[in-house]
């Protein structure tokens, strides 16, 4: 079974990074308000997803994307965000 790291973006320019095994189901949960951290900022749109053969690899990449240098990489290369100054 594949493991994914995904990036969501809302219409205010906010981004969310998370891991999952089912990207479509997880996006639906975000947009139905079932994820407390993102429920106030919906609707969300899937902007990027990357698959990994192991959970450990996915979690390592997620951790990187949430780090300082990973955030800059994400904004510059994966999901440009023109609404925020970074």
MDAnalysis code that builds the backbone (N, CA, C; Angstrom):
import MDAnalysis as mda
import numpy as np

u = mda.Universe.empty(258, n_residues=86, atom_resindex=np.repeat(np.arange(86), 3), trajectory=True)
u.add_TopologyAttr("name", ["N", "CA", "C"] * 86)
u.add_TopologyAttr("resid", np.arange(1, 87))
u.add_TopologyAttr("resname", ["UNK", "UNK", "UNK", "UNK", "UNK", "UNK", "UNK", "UNK", "UNK", "UNK", "UNK", "UNK", "UNK", "UNK", "UNK", "UNK", "UNK", "UNK", "UNK", "UNK", "UNK", "UNK", "UNK", "UNK", "UNK", "UNK", "UNK", "UNK", "UNK", "UNK", "UNK", "UNK", "UNK", "UNK", "UNK", "UNK", "UNK", "UNK", "UNK", "UNK", "UNK", "UNK", "UNK", "UNK", "UNK", "UNK", "UNK", "UNK", "UNK", "UNK", "UNK", "UNK", "UNK", "UNK", "UNK", "UNK", "UNK", "UNK", "UNK", "UNK", "UNK", "UNK", "UNK", "UNK", "UNK", "UNK", "UNK", "UNK", "UNK", "UNK", "UNK", "UNK", "UNK", "UNK", "UNK", "UNK", "UNK", "UNK", "UNK", "UNK", "UNK", "UNK", "UNK", "UNK", "UNK", "UNK"])
u.atoms.positions = np.array([
    [0.844, -1.189, 0.000],
    [0.000, 0.000, 0.000],
    [0.887, 1.249, 0.000],
    [0.532, 2.205, -0.822],
    [1.293, 3.446, -0.936],
    [0.882, 4.433, 0.147],
    [1.823, 5.274, 0.513],
    [1.588, 6.348, 1.484],
    [1.860, 7.665, 0.762],
    [1.053, 8.659, 1.062],
    [1.119, 9.932, 0.339],
    [1.373, 11.095, 1.287],
    [2.028, 12.108, 0.764],
    [2.110, 13.419, 1.405],
    [1.406, 14.361, 0.447],
    [0.487, 15.146, 0.972],
    [-0.310, 16.021, 0.118],
    [-0.241, 17.455, 0.613],
    [-0.489, 18.373, -0.312],
    [-0.550, 19.797, 0.019],
    [-1.895, 20.318, -0.454],
    [-2.607, 20.948, 0.469],
    [-3.880, 21.585, 0.159],
    [-3.695, 23.089, 0.204],
    [-4.530, 23.792, -0.532],
    [-4.507, 25.254, -0.504],
    [-5.945, 25.743, -0.528],
    [-6.235, 26.789, 0.261],
    [-7.582, 27.359, 0.226],
    [-7.563, 28.678, -0.535],
    [-8.733, 29.296, -0.682],
    [-8.825, 30.516, -1.497],
    [-8.217, 31.737, -0.819],
    [-7.784, 31.614, 0.435],
    [-7.097, 32.702, 1.133],
    [-5.580, 32.554, 1.031],
    [-5.121, 31.499, 0.357],
    [-3.691, 31.278, 0.204],
    [-3.070, 30.420, 1.282],
    [-3.860, 29.975, 2.231],
    [-3.370, 29.118, 3.306],
    [-3.044, 27.737, 2.747],
    [-1.971, 27.132, 3.252],
    [-1.603, 25.789, 2.821],
    [-1.611, 24.839, 4.005],
    [-1.885, 23.576, 3.710],
    [-1.857, 22.523, 4.725],
    [-1.114, 21.330, 4.141],
    [-0.202, 20.756, 4.912],
    [0.574, 19.586, 4.506],
    [0.228, 18.438, 5.433],
    [-0.017, 17.258, 4.864],
    [-0.330, 16.109, 5.697],
    [-0.058, 14.796, 4.991],
    [-0.019, 13.695, 5.773],
    [0.162, 12.359, 5.209],
    [-1.178, 11.610, 5.167],
    [-1.301, 10.663, 4.256],
    [-2.512, 9.843, 4.179],
    [-2.244, 8.617, 3.320],
    [-3.170, 7.663, 3.362],
    [-3.129, 6.523, 2.451],
    [-4.187, 6.665, 1.359],
    [-5.120, 7.594, 1.531],
    [-6.189, 7.802, 0.552],
    [-6.414, 9.304, 0.383],
    [-5.837, 9.873, -0.653],
    [-5.854, 11.324, -0.852],
    [-7.274, 11.846, -1.070],
    [-8.062, 11.184, -1.896],
    [-9.424, 11.655, -2.175],
    [-10.285, 11.666, -0.920],
    [-10.196, 10.600, -0.132],
    [-10.991, 10.508, 1.094],
    [-10.549, 11.576, 2.100],
    [-9.249, 11.782, 2.196],
    [-8.733, 12.774, 3.143],
    [-9.146, 14.186, 2.737],
    [-9.106, 14.505, 1.446],
    [-9.548, 15.815, 0.969],
    [-11.022, 16.027, 1.305],
    [-11.835, 15.003, 1.114],
    [-13.260, 15.109, 1.448],
    [-13.448, 15.390, 2.933],
    [-12.664, 14.749, 3.789],
    [-12.764, 15.004, 5.235],
    [-12.408, 16.451, 5.562],
    [-11.380, 16.970, 4.916],
    [-11.009, 18.372, 5.137],
    [-12.153, 19.293, 4.725],
    [-12.762, 19.037, 3.593],
    [-13.811, 19.916, 3.074],
    [-15.158, 19.737, 3.757],
    [-15.344, 18.636, 4.484],
    [-16.571, 18.437, 5.261],
    [-16.408, 18.888, 6.708],
    [-15.265, 19.468, 7.041],
    [-15.040, 19.979, 8.392],
    [-14.727, 18.912, 9.412],
    [-14.287, 17.747, 8.986],
    [-13.999, 16.636, 9.890],
    [-12.574, 16.650, 10.432],
    [-11.768, 17.597, 9.988],
    [-10.390, 17.725, 10.470],
    [-10.317, 19.037, 11.242],
    [-10.209, 18.972, 12.576],
    [-10.278, 20.192, 13.392],
    [-9.305, 21.290, 12.968],
    [-8.097, 20.935, 12.588],
    [-7.080, 21.941, 12.261],
    [-7.432, 22.750, 11.013],
    [-8.211, 22.174, 10.101],
    [-8.506, 22.856, 8.840],
    [-9.968, 23.240, 8.673],
    [-10.808, 22.877, 9.608],
    [-12.256, 23.064, 9.430],
    [-12.671, 24.529, 9.289],
    [-11.939, 25.445, 9.893],
    [-12.299, 26.867, 9.836],
    [-11.850, 27.549, 8.547],
    [-11.069, 26.868, 7.750],
    [-10.448, 27.510, 6.590],
    [-10.864, 26.893, 5.257],
    [-11.920, 26.101, 5.237],
    [-12.358, 25.456, 3.996],
    [-13.031, 26.452, 3.067],
    [-13.147, 26.162, 1.808],
    [-12.842, 24.899, 1.129],
    [-11.358, 24.772, 0.772],
    [-10.934, 23.533, 0.645],
    [-9.564, 23.197, 0.303],
    [-9.505, 22.580, -1.082],
    [-8.378, 22.799, -1.753],
    [-8.144, 22.223, -3.073],
    [-6.808, 21.491, -3.032],
    [-6.768, 20.302, -3.586],
    [-5.527, 19.538, -3.653],
    [-4.603, 20.178, -4.679],
    [-3.393, 20.519, -4.248],
    [-2.420, 21.152, -5.138],
    [-1.239, 20.250, -5.472],
    [-0.942, 19.283, -4.592],
    [0.224, 18.431, -4.797],
    [0.051, 17.167, -3.976],
    [0.484, 16.046, -4.531],
    [0.543, 14.785, -3.787],
    [1.727, 13.984, -4.310],
    [2.393, 13.321, -3.403],
    [3.570, 12.534, -3.743],
    [3.457, 11.191, -3.028],
    [3.730, 10.097, -3.729],
    [3.584, 8.764, -3.135],
    [4.931, 8.200, -2.692],
    [4.858, 7.375, -1.637],
    [6.038, 6.724, -1.075],
    [5.693, 5.278, -0.760],
    [6.642, 4.365, -0.916],
    [6.355, 2.956, -0.629],
    [6.234, 2.641, 0.859],
    [6.815, 3.491, 1.723],
    [6.717, 3.229, 3.163],
    [6.180, 4.455, 3.900],
    [5.557, 4.184, 5.026],
    [5.026, 5.259, 5.865],
    [6.160, 6.134, 6.388],
    [7.268, 5.514, 6.737],
    [8.409, 6.252, 7.274],
    [8.933, 7.279, 6.270],
    [9.014, 6.897, 5.005],
    [9.479, 7.834, 3.977],
    [8.504, 8.997, 3.821],
    [7.213, 8.695, 3.846],
    [6.205, 9.752, 3.720],
    [6.289, 10.719, 4.894],
    [6.420, 10.189, 6.108],
    [6.481, 11.055, 7.287],
    [7.760, 11.887, 7.312],
    [8.846, 11.334, 6.814],
    [10.097, 12.096, 6.726],
    [9.943, 13.265, 5.755],
    [9.305, 13.022, 4.609],
    [9.097, 14.095, 3.631],
    [8.120, 15.138, 4.171],
    [7.069, 14.690, 4.856],
    [6.122, 15.637, 5.468],
    [6.848, 16.536, 6.468],
    [7.682, 15.933, 7.303],
    [8.430, 16.705, 8.300],
    [9.325, 17.733, 7.615],
    [9.972, 17.340, 6.525],
    [10.811, 18.280, 5.777],
    [9.979, 19.441, 5.236],
    [8.829, 19.145, 4.615],
    [8.002, 20.209, 4.034],
    [7.493, 21.191, 5.082],
    [7.431, 20.756, 6.348],
    [6.973, 21.633, 7.425],
    [8.128, 22.361, 8.104],
    [9.370, 22.010, 7.744],
    [10.539, 22.686, 8.317],
    [10.731, 24.035, 7.632],
    [11.636, 24.833, 8.133],
    [11.900, 26.145, 7.545],
    [12.335, 26.066, 6.091],
    [13.353, 25.255, 5.813],
    [13.824, 25.143, 4.431],
    [12.808, 24.412, 3.562],
    [12.087, 23.461, 4.131],
    [11.059, 22.744, 3.384],
    [9.888, 23.634, 3.018],
    [9.545, 24.554, 3.914],
    [8.465, 25.504, 3.621],
    [8.858, 26.391, 2.452],
    [10.082, 26.874, 2.449],
    [10.546, 27.704, 1.335],
    [10.552, 26.900, 0.032],
    [11.009, 25.656, 0.095],
    [10.996, 24.791, -1.086],
    [9.567, 24.601, -1.584],
    [8.655, 24.366, -0.651],
    [7.242, 24.153, -1.008],
    [6.665, 25.374, -1.703],
    [6.891, 26.565, -1.149],
    [6.350, 27.792, -1.737],
    [7.001, 28.137, -3.077],
    [8.271, 27.811, -3.226],
    [8.974, 28.168, -4.466],
    [8.759, 27.177, -5.597],
    [8.621, 25.886, -5.267],
    [8.635, 24.868, -6.313],
    [7.375, 24.020, -6.424],
    [6.697, 23.764, -5.324],
    [5.553, 22.854, -5.382],
    [4.223, 23.581, -5.506],
    [3.990, 24.543, -4.622],
    [2.721, 25.285, -4.622],
    [3.034, 26.757, -4.384],
    [3.383, 27.492, -5.437],
    [3.664, 28.922, -5.262],
    [2.477, 29.635, -4.624],
    [2.783, 30.563, -3.752],
    [1.738, 31.276, -3.027],
    [1.969, 32.764, -3.207],
    [1.253, 33.374, -4.104],
    [1.442, 34.789, -4.403],
    [0.671, 35.702, -3.457],
    [-0.137, 35.135, -2.583],
    [-0.923, 35.958, -1.669],
    [-0.163, 36.310, -0.399],
    [0.929, 35.607, -0.134],
    [1.697, 35.848, 1.084],
    [3.101, 36.305, 0.738],
    [3.635, 37.167, 1.562],
    [5.038, 37.559, 1.434],
    [5.851, 36.638, 2.314],
    [6.794, 35.938, 1.723],
    [7.639, 35.040, 2.516],
    [9.092, 35.354, 2.275],
])
